[in-house]
Amino acid sequence: MSCDFLALANPGVRELHPYQAGKPISELERELGISNIVKLASNENPLGLSPLAKAAMEREMADLARYPDANGFYLKAKLAERLGISAGQITLGNGSNDVLELVARVFVEPGNEVIYSEHAFVVYPIVTQAIGATRVEVPARDRGHDLEAMAAAITDKTRLIFIANPNNPTGTWVNGADLKAFMEKVPENVLVVVDEAYFEYVSEPDYPRTLEWLAEYPNLLVSRTFSKAYGLAGVRAGYIVAHEEITGLLNRVRQPFNMNSLALAAAQAVLDDTDYLARAIEVNRAGMEQLEAACHEHDLDYIPSVGNFLTIDMGRPAGPLYQFMLERGVIVRPVANYGMPDHLRVSIGLPEENARFVELLPQLPR
């Protein structure tokens, strides 16, 4: 091959590496020839698919030869009613990753700066570098966002700030008073995306009610997903709520069919499945207690989490421990790529799935 395709790529793309998702069960089955595998790697809902979502997708099957509703009218209408906002404030996406990237593509260009926290969701630096902007990673405080330092990092080149609340992979969160004080310091020409992918799991009373702030802060955007508590990770459904003028700009470049028909139907239906959501939250609460108790029993430090995962300090390089568990059919997530080489992130599963992980702790090699 004579052509240097790497040289043809955009400068920001050349040094990127593909996003590494949690290892799928099918891949582990192929590699090691084992069965009875437990996946606690990707922060998925262990309850499986909501019955209402499943029924809605089955009804939609007959029309899959047709294009989906490009505007997602009925899903937007239901979300607007539930959230107390206008449908014109909603941009739908193929998962929330889709809309996070969309914001960066619309508002950030080479030479601009994007601010995010150390240990924050890896998509933020990926999209920043891909579009040729400058990454500004602010050191974390207690593994979470240091909002004062992030505000101090704003320059006249800053166009976008990402805040994950709760944050993946640490499970840390910022309260309403601190986030509001931060917003007061942000210039109106700097957009702030608050990524609330795990907000349904949060029970703390001072968790910020960001959707109520949109009129006060027109530069605030709030992204959410159906992949976690609503159990639709496989069909990809997410959205972002913002000022209507921002939404209009996002829709200028949004792919017209970026949510497929099954995702639209499932997302609309699962919003009515309040029993499913309540069970998901309860299973997560009990599972978190189960994993925390195991950490105390085995003298393992962990980062207190309000998400559906627990990130545990194994006290030594976690890569070999991840591999040990993998070979015994338990998939967890090493997070060395987030600057935490001694930590494993463990998603909350069903009680028996969590038990499989706990049973391996005393067997881990030293």
C-alpha positions as CSV (number, residue, x, y, z in Angstrom):
1,M,0.0,0.0,0.0
2,S,1.6,3.3,-1.1
3,C,-1.0,5.7,0.3
4,D,-0.4,7.0,3.8
5,F,-4.0,7.1,5.0
6,L,-3.0,8.3,8.5
7,A,-1.6,11.4,6.9
8,L,-4.9,12.0,5.2
9,A,-6.9,11.9,8.5
10,N,-7.8,15.0,10.4
11,P,-4.9,16.0,12.8
12,G,-7.1,15.5,15.8
13,V,-8.0,12.0,14.8
14,R,-4.4,10.7,14.1
15,E,-3.5,10.3,17.8
16,L,-6.9,8.9,18.9
17,H,-7.5,5.3,19.8
18,P,-10.9,3.6,19.4
19,Y,-13.2,3.7,22.4
20,Q,-12.8,0.5,24.4
21,A,-16.2,-0.7,25.5
22,G,-16.7,-3.4,28.2
23,K,-16.0,-6.9,26.8
24,P,-19.2,-8.5,25.6
25,I,-20.3,-11.9,26.9
26,S,-20.2,-13.4,23.4
27,E,-16.6,-12.4,22.9
28,L,-15.5,-14.0,26.2
29,E,-17.3,-17.2,25.3
30,R,-15.5,-17.3,22.0
31,E,-12.1,-16.5,23.5
32,L,-12.1,-18.8,26.5
33,G,-14.9,-21.3,25.7
34,I,-16.6,-20.7,29.0
35,S,-20.2,-20.2,29.9
36,N,-22.3,-18.9,32.8
37,I,-20.6,-15.5,32.4
38,V,-21.5,-12.5,34.5
39,K,-21.0,-9.1,33.0
40,L,-20.5,-6.3,35.5
41,A,-18.5,-4.0,33.2
42,S,-20.8,-1.6,31.3
43,N,-23.2,-0.1,33.9
44,E,-26.2,-1.9,32.3
45,N,-29.5,-2.5,33.9
46,P,-29.4,-6.1,35.3
47,L,-33.2,-6.5,35.1
48,G,-33.1,-6.8,31.3
49,L,-35.7,-5.3,29.1
50,S,-38.9,-3.6,30.4
51,P,-42.0,-5.6,29.4
52,L,-43.6,-2.4,28.1
53,A,-40.6,-1.6,26.0
54,K,-40.4,-5.1,24.6
55,A,-44.1,-5.0,23.7
56,A,-43.7,-1.7,22.0
57,M,-40.8,-2.9,19.9
58,E,-42.7,-6.0,18.9
59,R,-45.5,-3.9,17.6
60,E,-43.1,-1.7,15.7
61,M,-41.5,-4.7,13.9
62,A,-44.2,-4.7,11.2
63,D,-43.1,-1.3,9.9
64,L,-39.4,-1.6,10.0
65,A,-39.2,-1.3,6.2
66,R,-40.3,2.4,6.7
67,Y,-38.0,5.2,7.9
68,P,-38.5,6.2,11.5
69,D,-40.0,9.6,12.5
70,A,-37.1,11.9,11.9
71,N,-38.4,14.4,14.5
72,G,-39.4,11.9,17.2
73,F,-42.7,13.8,17.7
74,Y,-44.4,11.4,20.1
75,L,-41.3,10.7,22.2
76,K,-40.5,14.4,22.5
77,A,-44.1,15.2,23.4
78,K,-44.0,12.6,26.2
79,L,-40.7,13.8,27.5
80,A,-41.8,17.4,27.4
81,E,-44.9,16.6,29.4
82,R,-43.0,14.5,32.0
83,L,-40.1,17.0,32.4
84,G,-42.2,20.2,32.3
85,I,-40.3,21.6,29.3
86,S,-41.1,22.5,25.7
87,A,-40.7,19.8,23.0
88,G,-38.7,22.4,21.1
89,Q,-36.0,22.2,23.8
90,I,-35.3,18.5,23.1
91,T,-32.7,17.0,20.7
92,L,-32.9,13.2,20.4
93,G,-29.9,11.1,19.9
94,N,-28.6,7.6,19.2
95,G,-27.7,7.3,22.9
96,S,-26.5,10.4,24.9
97,N,-23.0,10.0,23.4
98,D,-24.6,11.1,20.1
99,V,-25.9,14.4,21.4
100,L,-22.7,15.1,23.4
101,E,-20.7,14.8,20.2
102,L,-23.3,16.9,18.4
103,V,-22.9,19.8,20.8
104,A,-19.1,19.8,20.3
105,R,-19.4,19.6,16.5
106,V,-21.8,22.5,16.4
107,F,-20.2,24.9,18.8
108,V,-16.5,24.1,19.0
109,E,-13.8,24.6,16.3
110,P,-10.0,24.3,16.1
111,G,-8.4,26.8,18.4
112,N,-11.2,26.7,20.9
113,E,-10.9,25.1,24.3
114,V,-13.1,22.4,26.0
115,I,-12.9,22.0,29.8
116,Y,-13.6,18.7,31.6
117,S,-12.4,17.1,34.8
118,E,-9.7,14.5,35.4
119,H,-11.3,11.0,35.6
120,A,-14.4,12.3,33.7
121,F,-16.2,10.3,31.0
122,V,-13.7,9.5,28.2
123,V,-16.0,10.7,25.4
124,Y,-15.3,14.3,26.4
125,P,-11.6,14.3,25.4
126,I,-12.3,12.1,22.4
127,V,-14.8,14.5,20.8
128,T,-12.6,17.5,21.7
129,Q,-9.5,16.1,20.0
130,A,-11.4,14.7,17.0
131,I,-12.6,18.2,16.1
132,G,-9.2,19.7,16.6
133,A,-10.0,21.7,19.7
134,T,-7.8,22.1,22.7
135,R,-8.4,19.7,25.7
136,V,-8.3,21.4,29.1
137,E,-8.3,18.7,31.8
138,V,-8.7,20.1,35.3
139,P,-7.3,18.0,38.1
140,A,-9.9,16.2,40.2
141,R,-10.6,16.9,43.8
142,D,-11.4,13.8,45.8
143,R,-11.8,11.9,42.5
144,G,-14.6,14.3,41.6
145,H,-15.1,17.6,39.8
146,D,-13.3,20.6,41.3
147,L,-15.7,23.3,40.1
148,E,-13.7,26.2,41.5
149,A,-10.7,25.1,39.5
150,M,-12.8,24.5,36.4
151,A,-14.2,28.0,36.6
152,A,-10.7,29.4,37.0
153,A,-9.6,27.5,33.8
154,I,-12.1,29.4,31.6
155,T,-10.4,31.7,29.1
156,D,-11.5,33.7,26.1
157,K,-10.9,30.6,24.0
158,T,-13.3,28.4,26.1
159,R,-16.4,27.4,24.3
160,L,-17.7,24.3,26.1
161,I,-17.5,22.7,29.5
162,F,-18.5,19.1,30.3
163,I,-19.7,18.1,33.8
164,A,-20.8,14.5,34.4
165,N,-23.2,14.4,37.4
166,P,-22.9,11.7,38.6
167,N,-19.5,11.0,37.0
168,N,-18.5,7.9,35.3
169,P,-16.3,6.1,36.3
170,T,-15.9,7.5,39.8
171,G,-19.6,7.8,40.9
172,T,-18.9,11.2,42.4
173,W,-21.4,14.0,42.1
174,V,-21.8,17.8,42.7
175,N,-24.6,19.3,44.7
176,G,-27.0,22.0,43.6
177,A,-25.5,24.9,45.6
178,D,-22.0,24.2,44.2
179,L,-23.2,23.8,40.6
180,K,-25.3,26.9,40.8
181,A,-22.3,28.9,42.1
182,F,-20.3,27.5,39.2
183,M,-22.9,28.6,36.7
184,E,-22.8,32.1,38.0
185,K,-19.1,32.3,37.2
186,V,-19.4,31.0,33.6
187,P,-19.7,33.6,30.8
188,E,-22.9,33.4,28.8
189,N,-20.9,32.6,25.6
190,V,-19.6,29.4,27.2
191,L,-21.8,26.4,27.0
192,V,-22.1,24.0,30.0
193,V,-23.2,20.4,29.4
194,V,-24.3,18.6,32.5
195,D,-24.3,14.9,31.7
196,E,-26.9,13.2,33.9
197,A,-26.8,9.7,32.5
198,Y,-27.2,8.2,36.0
199,F,-29.4,10.7,37.6
200,E,-32.3,8.3,38.2
201,Y,-30.2,6.4,40.8
202,V,-29.4,9.5,42.8
203,S,-31.4,9.9,46.0
204,E,-29.5,12.8,47.7
205,P,-31.9,15.7,48.4
206,D,-29.5,18.4,47.3
207,Y,-28.9,16.9,43.9
208,P,-29.3,19.8,41.4
209,R,-32.7,20.1,39.6
210,T,-31.0,21.4,36.5
211,L,-34.0,21.4,34.2
212,E,-35.5,24.1,36.4
213,W,-32.5,26.3,35.7
214,L,-32.7,26.5,31.9
215,A,-34.5,29.8,31.8
216,E,-32.0,31.4,34.2
217,Y,-29.0,30.0,32.4
218,P,-29.6,29.8,28.6
219,N,-26.0,28.4,28.1
220,L,-26.9,25.3,30.2
221,L,-27.6,22.0,28.4
222,V,-28.7,18.8,30.2
223,S,-28.1,15.4,28.6
224,R,-29.8,12.1,29.7
225,T,-30.0,8.6,28.4
226,F,-32.4,5.6,28.4
227,S,-29.4,3.2,28.5
228,K,-29.0,2.9,32.2
229,A,-32.0,2.9,34.6
230,Y,-34.4,2.4,31.7
231,G,-32.5,-0.6,30.4
232,L,-32.3,0.3,26.7
233,A,-28.6,0.3,26.1
234,G,-28.9,-2.1,23.2
235,V,-31.2,0.1,21.1
236,R,-29.5,3.4,21.8
237,A,-31.7,6.3,23.0
238,G,-30.8,9.5,24.6
239,Y,-31.5,13.2,24.5
240,I,-30.3,16.7,25.4
241,V,-32.4,19.6,26.8
242,A,-31.4,23.1,26.0
243,H,-32.5,26.6,25.0
244,E,-34.7,26.4,21.9
245,E,-32.2,28.4,19.8
246,I,-29.5,25.9,20.7
247,T,-31.8,23.0,19.8
248,G,-32.4,24.6,16.5
249,L,-28.7,24.7,15.8
250,L,-28.2,21.1,16.8
251,N,-30.9,20.0,14.5
252,R,-29.2,21.7,11.5
253,V,-26.5,19.0,11.6
254,R,-28.2,16.2,13.4
255,Q,-28.6,13.1,11.3
256,P,-32.3,13.0,10.3
257,F,-32.8,9.4,11.4
258,N,-30.4,9.2,14.3
259,M,-32.9,7.4,16.4
260,N,-34.4,4.2,14.9
261,S,-38.0,3.1,15.1
262,L,-37.4,0.5,17.8
263,A,-35.6,3.0,20.0
264,L,-38.3,5.6,19.6
265,A,-41.0,3.1,20.4
266,A,-39.2,1.5,23.4
267,A,-38.2,4.9,24.9
268,Q,-41.7,6.2,24.7
269,A,-43.1,3.0,26.3
270,V,-40.6,2.6,29.1
271,L,-41.4,6.1,30.4
272,D,-44.7,4.6,31.5
273,D,-43.1,1.6,33.2
274,T,-42.9,3.1,36.6
275,D,-42.7,-0.4,38.3
276,Y,-39.7,-1.3,36.2
277,L,-37.9,1.9,37.1
278,A,-38.7,1.5,40.8
279,R,-37.4,-2.1,40.8
280,A,-34.2,-1.0,39.0
281,I,-33.5,1.6,41.6
282,E,-34.2,-0.8,44.5
283,V,-32.0,-3.6,42.9
284,N,-29.2,-1.0,42.5
285,R,-29.5,0.2,46.1
286,A,-29.4,-3.3,47.5
287,G,-26.5,-4.3,45.2
288,M,-24.5,-1.2,46.2
289,E,-24.8,-2.3,49.8
290,Q,-23.8,-5.8,48.9
291,L,-20.6,-4.6,47.2
292,E,-19.7,-2.0,49.8
293,A,-20.1,-4.7,52.5
294,A,-17.7,-6.9,50.6
295,C,-15.2,-4.1,50.3
296,H,-15.3,-3.5,54.1
297,E,-14.9,-7.3,54.7
298,H,-11.8,-7.5,52.5
299,D,-10.3,-4.1,53.5
300,L,-10.7,-2.6,50.1
301,D,-11.1,1.2,49.7
302,Y,-13.7,2.4,47.2
303,I,-15.1,5.7,45.9
304,P,-18.5,6.3,47.3
305,S,-20.9,6.2,44.4
306,V,-24.4,7.4,43.6
307,G,-24.5,5.7,40.2
308,N,-25.1,2.0,39.3
309,F,-21.4,1.0,39.8
310,L,-18.7,1.0,42.4
311,T,-15.1,1.8,41.6
312,I,-12.8,-0.1,43.9
313,D,-9.1,0.5,44.8
314,M,-7.6,-2.9,44.6
315,G,-4.4,-1.7,46.3
316,R,-2.2,-2.9,43.4
317,P,-2.2,-2.9,39.6
318,A,-5.7,-4.0,38.6
319,G,-5.0,-5.3,35.1
320,P,-3.9,-8.8,36.3
321,L,-6.9,-8.9,38.7
322,Y,-9.3,-8.1,35.9
323,Q,-7.7,-10.9,33.8
324,F,-8.0,-13.3,36.7
325,M,-11.7,-12.6,37.0
326,L,-12.3,-12.7,33.3
327,E,-10.9,-16.2,33.1
328,R,-13.4,-17.2,35.7
329,G,-16.4,-15.7,33.9
330,V,-16.8,-12.4,35.7
331,I,-16.3,-9.3,33.5
332,V,-15.5,-6.1,35.3
333,R,-13.9,-2.9,34.0
334,P,-10.3,-1.8,34.6
335,V,-10.0,2.0,34.5
336,A,-6.3,2.6,33.9
337,N,-7.3,4.7,30.9
338,Y,-9.0,7.1,33.3
339,G,-5.8,7.5,35.3
340,M,-6.7,4.9,38.0
341,P,-4.5,1.9,37.3
342,D,-5.2,0.3,40.6
343,H,-9.0,0.5,40.4
344,L,-11.7,-1.8,39.0
345,R,-15.2,-0.4,38.2
346,V,-17.9,-2.9,39.0
347,S,-21.4,-2.5,37.8
348,I,-24.3,-3.4,40.1
349,G,-25.9,-6.6,39.0
350,L,-28.5,-8.9,40.4
351,P,-27.7,-10.3,43.9
352,E,-26.4,-13.6,42.5
353,E,-24.3,-11.8,39.9
354,N,-22.7,-9.5,42.6
355,A,-22.1,-12.6,44.6
356,R,-20.0,-14.1,41.8
357,F,-17.7,-11.1,42.0
358,V,-17.6,-11.1,45.8
359,E,-16.6,-14.8,45.8
360,L,-13.5,-14.1,43.8
361,L,-12.1,-11.4,46.0
362,P,-10.4,-13.8,48.5
363,Q,-9.0,-15.8,45.6
364,L,-7.3,-12.9,43.8
365,P,-3.5,-13.2,43.3
366,R,-1.3,-11.0,45.4
